[in-house]
Amino acid sequence: MQKANTRPIKRNKDVEIPKLSLIHSKKLRILLSTATVGIIMIAVSFYYPPIAEDTSTQTTGIVFGALFAIVPITLLHLKETQRKDNIDKNLPLFLLALSSAVQSGANLIRAIETTADRNMGPLTPELRNLRANISWGMPIEDAFQNFANRTGTKMSRRVSTLLEMSLKIGGDIRANLEMIQQHVTDLQNLEKDRKASLAPYTYTIYISFAVFLGISVILSSQFFSEFLVIQKMLIDSPGITDGGMFSSIINMDIEALNTILFNMSLIEAVFGGLAAGKIGSGNYVSGMKHIIIMIVMAVVAFSLI
């Protein structure tokens, strides 16, 4: 059984916890600021008379206020998702480097320290932090747990657990590393196959939403516009507007119908985006980007009417 490294504790510049804390606090301030501005825009749309009296302008103000509040959160989430994806993509390379180092005669701890100097994208800072924790004398279990928490992916947690078990159990470390690498590669291939097989369903959501927008635009620009012509003709023809069907046509609010169609498109954008996020990435938070895209499509389509 291999033993943990017991070298004297020394300072290492690989760990920058204060800097990470500063970054997180800065992100929090940005999110709070944009959310506050978005809430103010929504409140103004409800209570500022020049905007609140116009239904279409009020709805547009509410939509842009909501977008202003959620777009920064969505961008930060996309950036974090991309970081985690890059970490998972580099895990097989990390395991291969460990296997090569062990084959050359190094123990697993020394192999981890050597591998941390390689360029593996977002995984490299986390490996250097792991190396620093080990060199400071942190228990191996805590060091791997900290590594898993910092990377924040299910795959890295699994790899950390398997590496920790390999250290405790001992035996043929190289064979264990090859097995872990094959396991991680198989899981990533399964995830790729899942995304490839579910991609057409995401496209179907966008196609159905585009069809709905097309029908709404045609109704508003062609069908409802004819009602305006008929209303004008009935108003200019005295004696025809005395009750019945003609009076209902005259009293029809075409602007309200357009607003209803616009609100329906927003509702479909929200639920369609959430469904697309769940299908494509496995979580509803990823659907925020689809919601934003669909809402922008709806605003552009109805602004052309």
N, C-alpha and C positions, 0 to 999 in steps of 0.2 A: 504493500500500500504506500502511495506517495504521500509525503507530509507537506503541510503548508510551509511557505517560505517564512523563515523566522529572522530575516535580516533586520538590523537596527532601523528604527523609524527615522525617516528623513523627510525633509520638505520636498515637495514636487510641484511644479507649476502646471501639471496637467489638469488638476482640479480647480475649477473657477466657480465655486458655488455663489459667492457674492455677485459675480457678473450675471449668472443665470437668474438670480433673484431680481436683479435690476431689470433684466429684460422682461421678466414676467410682470413686474410692477408697471413697466412702461406699456406693455400690451394691455394691461388692465385699465390704465388711464385712457388709452386710445379708445377701447371698447366702451367705456363709460361715457366718454365725450360724444362719440358718434351716436350712441343710444339716446343720450339726452337731446341732441339736436334732432334726431328722428322723432322723438316724442313731442318736442316743441312744434315741429312741422305738422304733425297729426293734430295737435291741439289747435293750432292756428287754422287748419282746414275746417275744424268743427265750429270754432267760435268767432273767427274774423269775418265780419259781415260780407265784404266784397267777394270772399271765397265761398263762405258757407251758403250764400244765396244761390250760387250756381252749382247744380248737382254734379255736372261733369267735372268742373274745376275742383270741387271739393273731393271727389273720388280720386282724381289725379294727384292732388296734394297728399291725400292719405297714402296712396300707393308709393309715391316717391319718399315720403317720410319713413314708411316701413322699410323700403329698400335701403335708405341711408342708414337705418339702424342695423340691418342684418348683413349688408354687403361686407363690412370690415370683419365681422365674425366669420362669414363664409370664407373670405380670403385667408384668414389665419388658420381656419380648419383645413382648407385645401393645402396650405403650406405644410402644416403638421402631418397631414396624410401623405403628402409626397415624401417628407422626411422618413416617415415610418416605412413606406414602400421601398425606399432606397436602402434602408437598413436591412429589411428582409431579403432584398435581392443580393446583398453582399454577405449574408450569413453563410451560404455555401462556400464562398471564396475564403471566408475566415476559417471555416472548419477544414478546408483543404490546406490552408497555410499551417494550421495547427498540426495536421497529420504529417505534413512534410517536415516540420520542425521536430516532431517526436521521432520520425523515422531517422533523422540525422543524429539522434542521440540525446536530445534535450528532454527534460521532464515536462509535464503539462503546464506547470506554472511558468517555467522558463519559456516555453513555446508561446504562451499568452503574452508575455512581456516582449518577446521578439516580434510577434505579429502586430502589436500595437503601432509599430513604426511604419507599417505599410499603408498605402493610400487606398482606403475603402469607403470613401465618401463620408456620409454622416455617421457611419459606424466607427470611424477612426477616433473621434473625440471620446466616444464612450469606452472604447478599448483602452485609451490612454488613462481615462479616469479609473478603469478597473485595475490597470497596472499600478497606478498611484496608490490606490487603496490597499492593494496587496503589499506594496513596498512599505507602506506605513504600518504594517502589522495588523491590519484588519482581518478578522476571521474570514476564511474562504466563503462560508455560507453567507455572511453579511455582504461580502464584496460582490458575489454573484447576484444577491438579491437587489443590491443597489444598482448593478448593471441592468438588470431586468426592469427596474422601476424607471431608470433614466431613458432607456430605449423605448419603453412603452408599447411594445408589440407582443402579441400572443406567441409569435414564433421565437422571439428572443427569450421570452420567459421559459419556453419549452427547452430551448438550447441551454440556457443557464442551468435548469434543473438536471438535464442529462449530463452536462459537464461536471456538475457537482457530484452526481451519483458515480460518474466514472472515477473521480478522485477518491471517493470513499470506498468503492468496491475494489478498485485496483484492477489487476489482470492485464490483458493486452490493450493498452491505451489506444494504440494505432487502430486496431480493429474496431474498438468502440467509436472512435472518431469517424471512421469510414461509415459505420452503421448510422451514426447521427446525421452525417452529411447526406447520405442516401435518403434518410427519413425526411429531412428538411426539403430536399429537392423534389421528392414525390409529393409532398404537401403543396409546394408551390406550383407544381405542374397541375395538380387537381384544381387549385384555385384559378389558374389560367383557363383551364377547360370550363370551369363553372362560369366565369365571366364571358367567355366566348359563346357559350351556349345560351346565356341569358341576354346577350347584347341585342338580338332582334326584338325582344320584348320592350327594351328601352326605346328603340327606334319606333315601335308601334305606338307608344305613348305620344311621342312627338308628332307622328303622322296624324293621329286622331285629333290632337290639339290643333294642328295646322288646318285640318278639314273643318273643325268647328269654327275657327277664326274666319276661314274663307266663306262659310255659309253665313256667319254673322255679318260680315262685311257686305255680302251680296244682298242680304235682307235689308240692311240699313241703307245702303246706297241706291238700291234699285226698287225694292218693294215698298219700304216705308216712305221713300221720297215721293212715290206716286200718291200716297195718302195725303201728302201736303198739297198736291195739285188739286185733288178731289175736294179737300177741305176748302180751299180758296174758291173753287167753282160753286160749292154749296152755299158758302157765305155770300157770294155775289148773286145768288139766285133766290130772291125772297119767295116765301111760300113753300119751299121744298124742305125747309129745316124744321117743320112743325112735328116734332116727335119721331118715333120709329127709328129705323136703322140709320137714317141720315143724320139724326141728332147725335147718335153714338159715334159716328165717324167724325163729326165736327168736334166733339169733346175729347177725341183721342189725343193723348199726349205722346207725340212721336219721340220727343227728347227722353221721356221716361222709359220708353221701350229700348232706345239705344243704351241708356244707363243700365237697364236690366241685363242686356246682352253683355255689356262690358263687365258687370259684376259676376255674371256666370262664367265668363272667360277667366276672371281672377280666381274664382273658386276651383275651376278645373285645373288652373296652373298650379295652385297650392297642392291639391291632392294628387295630381299627376306627377308633380315634381317629387313629392314624398315617396310615391310608388316607384318612380324611376331610381331614386337613391337607394331604396331598400333592395330593388332587384339588381342594380349594378354593383353596389359596394357592400351590401349587407347591413346597412344602417340608415336610419331616416335622416340623420344629420347631413349626410352626403347629398341628400335631395335638395338642400338649400340652393346649390348652384343651378339645378334644373328649374327650381321655382323662379329664380331671378331671370333666367333665360326666357322662360315662358311668359313671365309678366312683361318683360321688355318687348317680346313679340306682340303681346296683346295691346300694349300702349301704342306701339308703332302702327299696328293694323287699324286701330280705331281712330288714330290721329289723321289717317289718310282719308277718312270718310268725309 
